[in-house]
């Protein structure tokens, strides 16, 4: 999800199957993923099993939201 970044639609124009109609701005989701990845990397470095599990879950969720 996100705000529309580019709108390729034109009123009255026919569209083809598979054609890209809009491009979404996923900057927020990318930033969340980068933060989750950094937290995961730090948890691995610190070798805390509980922290690694928590950050793995956060990273998975952030990646799914991209």
PyMOL Python script that loads the backbone (N, CA, C, O; Angstrom):
from pymol import cmd

cmd.read_pdbstr("""\
ATOM      1  N   UNK A   1       0.833  -1.175   0.000  1.00  0.00           N
ATOM      2  CA  UNK A   1       0.000   0.000   0.000  1.00  0.00           C
ATOM      3  C   UNK A   1       0.877   1.237   0.000  1.00  0.00           C
ATOM      4  O   UNK A   1       2.050   1.176   0.370  1.00  0.00           O
ATOM      5  N   UNK A   2       0.323   2.332  -0.405  1.00  0.00           N
ATOM      6  CA  UNK A   2       1.060   3.582  -0.441  1.00  0.00           C
ATOM      7  C   UNK A   2       0.315   4.591  -1.290  1.00  0.00           C
ATOM      8  O   UNK A   2      -0.745   4.297  -1.843  1.00  0.00           O
ATOM      9  N   UNK A   3       0.875   5.772  -1.387  1.00  0.00           N
ATOM     10  CA  UNK A   3       0.278   6.821  -2.211  1.00  0.00           C
ATOM     11  C   UNK A   3       0.678   6.598  -3.665  1.00  0.00           C
ATOM     12  O   UNK A   3       1.724   6.016  -3.951  1.00  0.00           O
ATOM     13  N   UNK A   4      -0.169   7.069  -4.577  1.00  0.00           N
ATOM     14  CA  UNK A   4       0.135   6.952  -5.999  1.00  0.00           C
ATOM     15  C   UNK A   4       1.289   7.890  -6.320  1.00  0.00           C
ATOM     16  O   UNK A   4       1.223   9.092  -6.059  1.00  0.00           O
ATOM     17  N   UNK A   5       2.348   7.324  -6.891  1.00  0.00           N
ATOM     18  CA  UNK A   5       3.540   8.087  -7.253  1.00  0.00           C
ATOM     19  C   UNK A   5       3.428   8.565  -8.705  1.00  0.00           C
ATOM     20  O   UNK A   5       3.702   9.727  -9.005  1.00  0.00           O
ATOM     21  N   UNK A   6       3.023   7.658  -9.602  1.00  0.00           N
ATOM     22  CA  UNK A   6       2.871   7.985 -11.018  1.00  0.00           C
ATOM     23  C   UNK A   6       1.548   7.391 -11.497  1.00  0.00           C
ATOM     24  O   UNK A   6       1.243   6.232 -11.216  1.00  0.00           O
ATOM     25  N   UNK A   7       0.779   8.180 -12.211  1.00  0.00           N
ATOM     26  CA  UNK A   7      -0.506   7.740 -12.754  1.00  0.00           C
ATOM     27  C   UNK A   7      -0.376   7.664 -14.274  1.00  0.00           C
ATOM     28  O   UNK A   7      -0.222   8.688 -14.940  1.00  0.00           O
ATOM     29  N   UNK A   8      -0.437   6.450 -14.818  1.00  0.00           N
ATOM     30  CA  UNK A   8      -0.292   6.255 -16.258  1.00  0.00           C
ATOM     31  C   UNK A   8      -1.640   6.264 -16.983  1.00  0.00           C
ATOM     32  O   UNK A   8      -1.694   6.077 -18.199  1.00  0.00           O
ATOM     33  N   UNK A   9      -2.713   6.478 -16.244  1.00  0.00           N
ATOM     34  CA  UNK A   9      -4.047   6.438 -16.832  1.00  0.00           C
ATOM     35  C   UNK A   9      -4.386   7.743 -17.541  1.00  0.00           C
ATOM     36  O   UNK A   9      -3.997   8.831 -17.118  1.00  0.00           O
ATOM     37  N   UNK A  10      -5.129   7.590 -18.638  1.00  0.00           N
ATOM     38  CA  UNK A  10      -5.670   8.750 -19.341  1.00  0.00           C
ATOM     39  C   UNK A  10      -7.146   8.463 -19.582  1.00  0.00           C
ATOM     40  O   UNK A  10      -7.507   7.379 -20.042  1.00  0.00           O
ATOM     41  N   UNK A  11      -7.984   9.419 -19.276  1.00  0.00           N
ATOM     42  CA  UNK A  11      -9.422   9.226 -19.413  1.00  0.00           C
ATOM     43  C   UNK A  11      -9.780   8.854 -20.847  1.00  0.00           C
ATOM     44  O   UNK A  11      -9.344   9.502 -21.798  1.00  0.00           O
ATOM     45  N   UNK A  12     -10.579   7.799 -20.985  1.00  0.00           N
ATOM     46  CA  UNK A  12     -11.058   7.374 -22.294  1.00  0.00           C
ATOM     47  C   UNK A  12     -10.117   6.440 -23.037  1.00  0.00           C
ATOM     48  O   UNK A  12     -10.504   5.871 -24.057  1.00  0.00           O
ATOM     49  N   UNK A  13      -8.896   6.266 -22.556  1.00  0.00           N
ATOM     50  CA  UNK A  13      -7.921   5.404 -23.234  1.00  0.00           C
ATOM     51  C   UNK A  13      -8.154   3.959 -22.829  1.00  0.00           C
ATOM     52  O   UNK A  13      -8.388   3.664 -21.658  1.00  0.00           O
ATOM     53  N   UNK A  14      -8.088   3.058 -23.807  1.00  0.00           N
ATOM     54  CA  UNK A  14      -8.224   1.637 -23.512  1.00  0.00           C
ATOM     55  C   UNK A  14      -6.917   1.133 -22.915  1.00  0.00           C
ATOM     56  O   UNK A  14      -5.834   1.603 -23.262  1.00  0.00           O
ATOM     57  N   UNK A  15      -7.042   0.175 -22.016  1.00  0.00           N
ATOM     58  CA  UNK A  15      -5.853  -0.419 -21.405  1.00  0.00           C
ATOM     59  C   UNK A  15      -5.769  -1.886 -21.792  1.00  0.00           C
ATOM     60  O   UNK A  15      -6.775  -2.530 -22.092  1.00  0.00           O
ATOM     61  N   UNK A  16      -4.542  -2.397 -21.777  1.00  0.00           N
ATOM     62  CA  UNK A  16      -4.302  -3.789 -22.142  1.00  0.00           C
ATOM     63  C   UNK A  16      -4.072  -4.612 -20.884  1.00  0.00           C
ATOM     64  O   UNK A  16      -3.631  -4.095 -19.858  1.00  0.00           O
ATOM     65  N   UNK A  17      -4.373  -5.884 -20.979  1.00  0.00           N
ATOM     66  CA  UNK A  17      -4.158  -6.814 -19.874  1.00  0.00           C
ATOM     67  C   UNK A  17      -2.677  -6.796 -19.492  1.00  0.00           C
ATOM     68  O   UNK A  17      -1.801  -6.900 -20.350  1.00  0.00           O
ATOM     69  N   UNK A  18      -2.415  -6.665 -18.201  1.00  0.00           N
ATOM     70  CA  UNK A  18      -1.040  -6.672 -17.706  1.00  0.00           C
ATOM     71  C   UNK A  18      -0.352  -5.313 -17.743  1.00  0.00           C
ATOM     72  O   UNK A  18       0.771  -5.178 -17.259  1.00  0.00           O
ATOM     73  N   UNK A  19      -1.004  -4.316 -18.305  1.00  0.00           N
ATOM     74  CA  UNK A  19      -0.424  -2.977 -18.399  1.00  0.00           C
ATOM     75  C   UNK A  19      -0.361  -2.324 -17.018  1.00  0.00           C
ATOM     76  O   UNK A  19      -1.297  -2.438 -16.226  1.00  0.00           O
ATOM     77  N   UNK A  20       0.732  -1.653 -16.741  1.00  0.00           N
ATOM     78  CA  UNK A  20       0.884  -0.940 -15.472  1.00  0.00           C
ATOM     79  C   UNK A  20       0.041   0.327 -15.530  1.00  0.00           C
ATOM     80  O   UNK A  20       0.175   1.142 -16.444  1.00  0.00           O
ATOM     81  N   UNK A  21      -0.827   0.475 -14.539  1.00  0.00           N
ATOM     82  CA  UNK A  21      -1.740   1.618 -14.521  1.00  0.00           C
ATOM     83  C   UNK A  21      -1.260   2.730 -13.605  1.00  0.00           C
ATOM     84  O   UNK A  21      -1.393   3.909 -13.932  1.00  0.00           O
ATOM     85  N   UNK A  22      -0.702   2.361 -12.457  1.00  0.00           N
ATOM     86  CA  UNK A  22      -0.166   3.337 -11.516  1.00  0.00           C
ATOM     87  C   UNK A  22       1.089   2.767 -10.866  1.00  0.00           C
ATOM     88  O   UNK A  22       1.292   1.554 -10.829  1.00  0.00           O
ATOM     89  N   UNK A  23       1.914   3.652 -10.363  1.00  0.00           N
ATOM     90  CA  UNK A  23       3.095   3.257  -9.597  1.00  0.00           C
ATOM     91  C   UNK A  23       2.928   3.833  -8.197  1.00  0.00           C
ATOM     92  O   UNK A  23       2.671   5.025  -8.029  1.00  0.00           O
ATOM     93  N   UNK A  24       3.079   2.969  -7.193  1.00  0.00           N
ATOM     94  CA  UNK A  24       2.904   3.408  -5.814  1.00  0.00           C
ATOM     95  C   UNK A  24       4.229   3.841  -5.202  1.00  0.00           C
ATOM     96  O   UNK A  24       5.286   3.296  -5.522  1.00  0.00           O
ATOM     97  N   UNK A  25       4.156   4.821  -4.324  1.00  0.00           N
ATOM     98  CA  UNK A  25       5.329   5.275  -3.578  1.00  0.00           C
ATOM     99  C   UNK A  25       5.489   4.358  -2.374  1.00  0.00           C
ATOM    100  O   UNK A  25       4.680   4.390  -1.447  1.00  0.00           O
ATOM    101  N   UNK A  26       6.541   3.538  -2.394  1.00  0.00           N
ATOM    102  CA  UNK A  26       6.758   2.582  -1.308  1.00  0.00           C
ATOM    103  C   UNK A  26       7.931   2.991  -0.415  1.00  0.00           C
ATOM    104  O   UNK A  26       8.545   2.144   0.232  1.00  0.00           O
ATOM    105  N   UNK A  27       8.237   4.281  -0.381  1.00  0.00           N
ATOM    106  CA  UNK A  27       9.357   4.789   0.408  1.00  0.00           C
ATOM    107  C   UNK A  27       9.231   4.409   1.880  1.00  0.00           C
ATOM    108  O   UNK A  27      10.211   3.997   2.502  1.00  0.00           O
ATOM    109  N   UNK A  28       8.042   4.544   2.434  1.00  0.00           N
ATOM    110  CA  UNK A  28       7.825   4.229   3.850  1.00  0.00           C
ATOM    111  C   UNK A  28       8.104   2.750   4.120  1.00  0.00           C
ATOM    112  O   UNK A  28       8.761   2.413   5.105  1.00  0.00           O
ATOM    113  N   UNK A  29       7.612   1.877   3.258  1.00  0.00           N
ATOM    114  CA  UNK A  29       7.818   0.447   3.433  1.00  0.00           C
ATOM    115  C   UNK A  29       9.291   0.080   3.281  1.00  0.00           C
ATOM    116  O   UNK A  29       9.794  -0.774   4.011  1.00  0.00           O
ATOM    117  N   UNK A  30       9.985   0.717   2.338  1.00  0.00           N
ATOM    118  CA  UNK A  30      11.416   0.464   2.165  1.00  0.00           C
ATOM    119  C   UNK A  30      12.194   0.878   3.411  1.00  0.00           C
ATOM    120  O   UNK A  30      13.100   0.166   3.845  1.00  0.00           O
ATOM    121  N   UNK A  31      11.843   2.026   3.987  1.00  0.00           N
ATOM    122  CA  UNK A  31      12.508   2.506   5.196  1.00  0.00           C
ATOM    123  C   UNK A  31      12.264   1.557   6.367  1.00  0.00           C
ATOM    124  O   UNK A  31      13.185   1.260   7.127  1.00  0.00           O
ATOM    125  N   UNK A  32      11.027   1.083   6.513  1.00  0.00           N
ATOM    126  CA  UNK A  32      10.715   0.126   7.573  1.00  0.00           C
ATOM    127  C   UNK A  32      11.522  -1.157   7.403  1.00  0.00           C
ATOM    128  O   UNK A  32      11.993  -1.732   8.384  1.00  0.00           O
ATOM    129  N   UNK A  33      11.683  -1.606   6.160  1.00  0.00           N
ATOM    130  CA  UNK A  33      12.465  -2.812   5.887  1.00  0.00           C
ATOM    131  C   UNK A  33      13.932  -2.595   6.251  1.00  0.00           C
ATOM    132  O   UNK A  33      14.549  -3.460   6.872  1.00  0.00           O
ATOM    133  N   UNK A  34      14.488  -1.458   5.872  1.00  0.00           N
ATOM    134  CA  UNK A  34      15.889  -1.153   6.178  1.00  0.00           C
ATOM    135  C   UNK A  34      16.107  -1.109   7.689  1.00  0.00           C
ATOM    136  O   UNK A  34      17.100  -1.637   8.189  1.00  0.00           O
ATOM    137  N   UNK A  35      15.187  -0.486   8.411  1.00  0.00           N
ATOM    138  CA  UNK A  35      15.297  -0.431   9.879  1.00  0.00           C
ATOM    139  C   UNK A  35      15.228  -1.830  10.491  1.00  0.00           C
ATOM    140  O   UNK A  35      15.997  -2.155  11.396  1.00  0.00           O
ATOM    141  N   UNK A  36      14.306  -2.653   9.995  1.00  0.00           N
ATOM    142  CA  UNK A  36      14.169  -4.016  10.514  1.00  0.00           C
ATOM    143  C   UNK A  36      15.413  -4.838  10.211  1.00  0.00           C
ATOM    144  O   UNK A  36      15.854  -5.627  11.047  1.00  0.00           O
ATOM    145  N   UNK A  37      15.976  -4.662   9.031  1.00  0.00           N
ATOM    146  CA  UNK A  37      17.194  -5.393   8.643  1.00  0.00           C
ATOM    147  C   UNK A  37      18.356  -4.986   9.534  1.00  0.00           C
ATOM    148  O   UNK A  37      19.136  -5.834   9.967  1.00  0.00           O
ATOM    149  N   UNK A  38      18.475  -3.702   9.808  1.00  0.00           N
ATOM    150  CA  UNK A  38      19.545  -3.212  10.678  1.00  0.00           C
ATOM    151  C   UNK A  38      19.395  -3.789  12.089  1.00  0.00           C
ATOM    152  O   UNK A  38      20.378  -4.227  12.687  1.00  0.00           O
ATOM    153  N   UNK A  39      18.174  -3.789  12.618  1.00  0.00           N
ATOM    154  CA  UNK A  39      17.931  -4.345  13.953  1.00  0.00           C
ATOM    155  C   UNK A  39      18.258  -5.829  13.983  1.00  0.00           C
ATOM    156  O   UNK A  39      18.818  -6.324  14.961  1.00  0.00           O
ATOM    157  N   UNK A  40      17.914  -6.537  12.921  1.00  0.00           N
ATOM    158  CA  UNK A  40      18.222  -7.970  12.839  1.00  0.00           C
ATOM    159  C   UNK A  40      19.736  -8.191  12.827  1.00  0.00           C
ATOM    160  O   UNK A  40      20.252  -9.034  13.561  1.00  0.00           O
ATOM    161  N   UNK A  41      20.435  -7.437  12.000  1.00  0.00           N
ATOM    162  CA  UNK A  41      21.895  -7.568  11.920  1.00  0.00           C
ATOM    163  C   UNK A  41      22.547  -7.300  13.272  1.00  0.00           C
ATOM    164  O   UNK A  41      23.474  -8.008  13.665  1.00  0.00           O
ATOM    165  N   UNK A  42      22.069  -6.285  13.985  1.00  0.00           N
ATOM    166  CA  UNK A  42      22.616  -5.986  15.315  1.00  0.00           C
ATOM    167  C   UNK A  42      22.320  -7.110  16.305  1.00  0.00           C
ATOM    168  O   UNK A  42      23.160  -7.436  17.143  1.00  0.00           O
ATOM    169  N   UNK A  43      21.140  -7.697  16.212  1.00  0.00           N
ATOM    170  CA  UNK A  43      20.790  -8.805  17.105  1.00  0.00           C
ATOM    171  C   UNK A  43      21.693 -10.004  16.851  1.00  0.00           C
ATOM    172  O   UNK A  43      22.116 -10.679  17.789  1.00  0.00           O
ATOM    173  N   UNK A  44      21.983 -10.264  15.591  1.00  0.00           N
ATOM    174  CA  UNK A  44      22.881 -11.375  15.254  1.00  0.00           C
ATOM    175  C   UNK A  44      24.271 -11.112  15.816  1.00  0.00           C
ATOM    176  O   UNK A  44      24.899 -12.016  16.367  1.00  0.00           O
ATOM    177  N   UNK A  45      24.749  -9.892  15.681  1.00  0.00           N
ATOM    178  CA  UNK A  45      26.071  -9.529  16.204  1.00  0.00           C
ATOM    179  C   UNK A  45      26.103  -9.704  17.714  1.00  0.00           C
ATOM    180  O   UNK A  45      27.088 -10.200  18.262  1.00  0.00           O
ATOM    181  N   UNK A  46      25.029  -9.298  18.391  1.00  0.00           N
ATOM    182  CA  UNK A  46      24.974  -9.399  19.850  1.00  0.00           C
ATOM    183  C   UNK A  46      24.636 -10.811  20.336  1.00  0.00           C
ATOM    184  O   UNK A  46      24.726 -11.093  21.531  1.00  0.00           O
ATOM    185  N   UNK A  47      24.254 -11.686  19.431  1.00  0.00           N
ATOM    186  CA  UNK A  47      23.998 -13.105  19.707  1.00  0.00           C
ATOM    187  C   UNK A  47      22.932 -13.365  20.770  1.00  0.00           C
ATOM    188  O   UNK A  47      23.037 -14.344  21.510  1.00  0.00           O
ATOM    189  N   UNK A  48      21.934 -12.535  20.862  1.00  0.00           N
ATOM    190  CA  UNK A  48      20.824 -12.761  21.780  1.00  0.00           C
ATOM    191  C   UNK A  48      19.746 -13.557  21.045  1.00  0.00           C
ATOM    192  O   UNK A  48      19.122 -13.040  20.118  1.00  0.00           O
ATOM    193  N   UNK A  49      19.523 -14.802  21.446  1.00  0.00           N
ATOM    194  CA  UNK A  49      18.568 -15.678  20.757  1.00  0.00           C
ATOM    195  C   UNK A  49      17.163 -15.076  20.735  1.00  0.00           C
ATOM    196  O   UNK A  49      16.500 -15.099  19.698  1.00  0.00           O
ATOM    197  N   UNK A  50      16.707 -14.545  21.854  1.00  0.00           N
ATOM    198  CA  UNK A  50      15.370 -13.952  21.927  1.00  0.00           C
ATOM    199  C   UNK A  50      15.271 -12.737  21.016  1.00  0.00           C
ATOM    200  O   UNK A  50      14.294 -12.567  20.287  1.00  0.00           O
ATOM    201  N   UNK A  51      16.292 -11.901  21.070  1.00  0.00           N
ATOM    202  CA  UNK A  51      16.303 -10.692  20.244  1.00  0.00           C
ATOM    203  C   UNK A  51      16.346 -11.055  18.758  1.00  0.00           C
ATOM    204  O   UNK A  51      15.705 -10.398  17.938  1.00  0.00           O
ATOM    205  N   UNK A  52      17.098 -12.097  18.413  1.00  0.00           N
ATOM    206  CA  UNK A  52      17.173 -12.538  17.018  1.00  0.00           C
ATOM    207  C   UNK A  52      15.793 -12.983  16.543  1.00  0.00           C
ATOM    208  O   UNK A  52      15.370 -12.611  15.448  1.00  0.00           O
ATOM    209  N   UNK A  53      15.088 -13.772  17.347  1.00  0.00           N
ATOM    210  CA  UNK A  53      13.747 -14.241  16.974  1.00  0.00           C
ATOM    211  C   UNK A  53      12.791 -13.065  16.771  1.00  0.00           C
ATOM    212  O   UNK A  53      12.026 -13.037  15.807  1.00  0.00           O
ATOM    213  N   UNK A  54      12.842 -12.098  17.682  1.00  0.00           N
ATOM    214  CA  UNK A  54      11.963 -10.928  17.579  1.00  0.00           C
ATOM    215  C   UNK A  54      12.259 -10.132  16.317  1.00  0.00           C
ATOM    216  O   UNK A  54      11.341  -9.731  15.602  1.00  0.00           O
ATOM    217  N   UNK A  55      13.542  -9.904  16.043  1.00  0.00           N
ATOM    218  CA  UNK A  55      13.891  -9.101  14.872  1.00  0.00           C
ATOM    219  C   UNK A  55      13.677  -9.874  13.580  1.00  0.00           C
ATOM    220  O   UNK A  55      13.410  -9.263  12.545  1.00  0.00           O
ATOM    221  N   UNK A  56      13.787 -11.201  13.607  1.00  0.00           N
ATOM    222  CA  UNK A  56      13.460 -12.003  12.420  1.00  0.00           C
ATOM    223  C   UNK A  56      11.996 -11.802  12.044  1.00  0.00           C
ATOM    224  O   UNK A  56      11.662 -11.653  10.869  1.00  0.00           O
ATOM    225  N   UNK A  57      11.132 -11.799  13.050  1.00  0.00           N
ATOM    226  CA  UNK A  57       9.705 -11.595  12.812  1.00  0.00           C
ATOM    227  C   UNK A  57       9.434 -10.193  12.266  1.00  0.00           C
ATOM    228  O   UNK A  57       8.667 -10.031  11.317  1.00  0.00           O
ATOM    229  N   UNK A  58      10.060  -9.189  12.862  1.00  0.00           N
ATOM    230  CA  UNK A  58       9.897  -7.809  12.395  1.00  0.00           C
ATOM    231  C   UNK A  58      10.387  -7.667  10.962  1.00  0.00           C
ATOM    232  O   UNK A  58       9.744  -7.008  10.145  1.00  0.00           O
ATOM    233  N   UNK A  59      11.527  -8.286  10.655  1.00  0.00           N
ATOM    234  CA  UNK A  59      12.092  -8.235   9.307  1.00  0.00           C
ATOM    235  C   UNK A  59      11.158  -8.918   8.311  1.00  0.00           C
ATOM    236  O   UNK A  59      10.941  -8.405   7.213  1.00  0.00           O
ATOM    237  N   UNK A  60      10.608 -10.060   8.683  1.00  0.00           N
ATOM    238  CA  UNK A  60       9.687 -10.784   7.805  1.00  0.00           C
ATOM    239  C   UNK A  60       8.465  -9.930   7.485  1.00  0.00           C
ATOM    240  O   UNK A  60       8.041  -9.850   6.332  1.00  0.00           O
ATOM    241  N   UNK A  61       7.909  -9.301   8.500  1.00  0.00           N
ATOM    242  CA  UNK A  61       6.724  -8.454   8.304  1.00  0.00           C
ATOM    243  C   UNK A  61       7.059  -7.265   7.406  1.00  0.00           C
ATOM    244  O   UNK A  61       6.290  -6.928   6.506  1.00  0.00           O
ATOM    245  N   UNK A  62       8.205  -6.630   7.651  1.00  0.00           N
ATOM    246  CA  UNK A  62       8.609  -5.474   6.838  1.00  0.00           C
ATOM    247  C   UNK A  62       8.822  -5.890   5.387  1.00  0.00           C
ATOM    248  O   UNK A  62       8.453  -5.153   4.472  1.00  0.00           O
ATOM    249  N   UNK A  63       9.410  -7.058   5.167  1.00  0.00           N
ATOM    250  CA  UNK A  63       9.661  -7.539   3.806  1.00  0.00           C
ATOM    251  C   UNK A  63       8.348  -7.827   3.092  1.00  0.00           C
ATOM    252  O   UNK A  63       8.211  -7.535   1.904  1.00  0.00           O
ATOM    253  N   UNK A  64       7.376  -8.401   3.810  1.00  0.00           N
ATOM    254  CA  UNK A  64       6.066  -8.684   3.219  1.00  0.00           C
ATOM    255  C   UNK A  64       5.324  -7.404   2.854  1.00  0.00           C
ATOM    256  O   UNK A  64       4.499  -7.410   1.941  1.00  0.00           O
ATOM    257  N   UNK A  65       5.604  -6.314   3.550  1.00  0.00           N
ATOM    258  CA  UNK A  65       4.933  -5.037   3.288  1.00  0.00           C
ATOM    259  C   UNK A  65       5.551  -4.260   2.139  1.00  0.00           C
ATOM    260  O   UNK A  65       5.009  -3.231   1.736  1.00  0.00           O
ATOM    261  N   UNK A  66       6.672  -4.725   1.600  1.00  0.00           N
ATOM    262  CA  UNK A  66       7.302  -4.023   0.474  1.00  0.00           C
ATOM    263  C   UNK A  66       6.453  -4.110  -0.767  1.00  0.00           C
ATOM    264  O   UNK A  66       6.829  -3.575  -1.810  1.00  0.00           O
TER     265      UNK A  66
END
""", "prot")
cmd.dss("prot")
cmd.show_as("cartoon", "prot")
cmd.util.cbc("prot")
cmd.orient("prot")
